[in-house]
Amino acid sequence: MTRPVRHLRAAQPNRVLTSVEQRIEAVARTLIARTADRGPARFAVRFGVFVAKQAWACVFGAAMLALLLVARLGYPEPALLTRNDAITS
C-alpha cells in the first residue's frame, strides 16, 4: 500500500517556483510515488531530488563568481569607472 505524496515544499507555501523548480518538483513527485515507503530506492530518489535542488540553487552563486573572475581578469585598471562600480551599476 502506498501513502499519498506530501507536498514537498510545505515550508514555503506562498513562494512562486521557477520553471526549472516546477520541473524538479514534478519529477520528484512522480519518482517518490513510484518507490516503496522504505529502502534504498526511496533514499536514492530523495537524495537525487536534494542534489538537483541544490545544484539549481548554486547557479546564481556560480554566475556571480564567474562575473567577479571575468571582471578581475579582464577589466582594465586605468579605466575611469572602477571595477566594483562597473559590476554593481
Buried (B, 14 or more C-beta within 10 A) or exposed (E): EEEEEEEBEEEEEEEEEEEEBEEBBEBBBEBBEEBEEEEEEBEEBBEBBEEBBEEBEEEEEEEEEEEEEEEEEEBEEEEEEEBEEEBEE
